[in-house]
């Protein structure tokens, strides 16, 4: 029977919960990677991972409901994210992670006349984070701090400020997390996390809206298929993003609040771990007119050295 200790779930949550889809994307790219269940291993050593995220924004939304497509010049935004990452645990309390995203973005827009298609692929904004979980002997509570760097492209023609592959800003990230057991046999576990992100330096007259993301999830640790340990996961994600600012920002058509439900599954092969989920918005309110996606998909593979 699969048994998951509190500490691996905690450290994994600390790192995988950071929002990797942080580039602004006309309502949607910054909130779909919050509160991911335990995936990356804890303990001393290094873990390498590869993540893929997919988002296809096709529906115009205003307030709490769909709106006519004619009210929005953007008709479709497809985003493919490939994230290369490495985590190193120095000891049972301190760890550091680096994430380097590569983005392909396809835009269908009709600023004037017939819709036109534009594509762009480039490096996104890199992230460096540090976690500390030395508040208790079981490491069930911890803090996260980090920085997002303006490494992504910001001046690609035909893409507005909130659809570029990089925000151009340097952001700080601060968060906290907690994990524990729902049952004494350890088969049902829970985790919660809160993450805040805010810019401290901007460029190109664009200020991305600050974000506050919270997640709560439960996992079941009772399945096994041969030597493979299988854990289904269910999580709820609540997100808030403020209005963009600056002369290049569209304050009237940015900013939202949203609730998502995300079922997922993790497979543990020992040194290899696989994780996948689908993240579906069930309630949302956006400012102005913004494109939304019916769901976001995520897949992560990690290997412990």
C-alpha positions, 0 to 999 in steps of 0.5 A: 500500500502506498504511504506518503510522508508529510515532509515529501508532500510539503517540500513538493508543494512548496516548489510546484505551487509557484506560478510558472505561467506568470506571463500576462495573457489577457486573463488566464496565464498566471493562475493555472499552476498554483497549489499543485499536489506533491510531485517533486521529492524532498530530502538531500540532493538534486531533482531535474524536471520538465513541465508542459502546460497548455492553454487555449483562450477562445471565449470572450468573457466580461464580468461573470458571463460570456460576452459577444466576441465582437467586443474583443479584438483578440479572438484566440490566444494559444499558449504552449509552455515548456519549463526546464527546472532544477531543485536542490535540497541543501538539508531538511530545511532549506531548498532552492529551485530554478525554473526556465520557461520557453513559450510558444504563443499563437494570437488571432486578432482583428485590431482592424479589418479581418483577423490575422494570425501571429506566432512567437516562440522565445524564452520566458521569465525565469524564476528563482525561489527558496523555501524554508520549513524548519518551524517544526520537526515534521516540516509541515509548515513553511515559507517561500520567497523568490524573484521573477526576472525579466528574461522573456521577450517584451518587444515582439510586433503585433503582441500587446503588453499582456500577450508578450512572452515576458512581462518586463518586470522584476517581481518578488514572490512571498508565500506560506504553506501547510500540509498534514494528514486527514486520517490517522492511517495516512491514506488521505492527506491535505495541503494548503498554500498562499502565494503573493506576487508583486512587481518591484521594477518595470520597463516599457511603460508596463506594470503587470497587475499583482497577484494573490493565489491560494490553493487547497487540495487532498490526495489519496495514498492507497493505490499501487500498480505493481511497483508503481505508486498511484495517488489521485489528487483533487484541489481547489484554486482561488486567484485574484489579479489586479489591473495592469498599469502604465501607459502600455497597460490596459487597465480597463480589460485586465484583472479578475477573480477566479475559482478553479477545480483541478483533478489530477494524478501522480505516478511514483516510479522511485527516482522518476515521478509523473504528474498530470492534471486538468484545471477548470474554472467553475466561477470567475469574474473579469474586468472589461473583456478578456479571453478565457480558456475552458481548461488548462492542461499540465504534465510534469516529469521529474527525476531525482539524481 
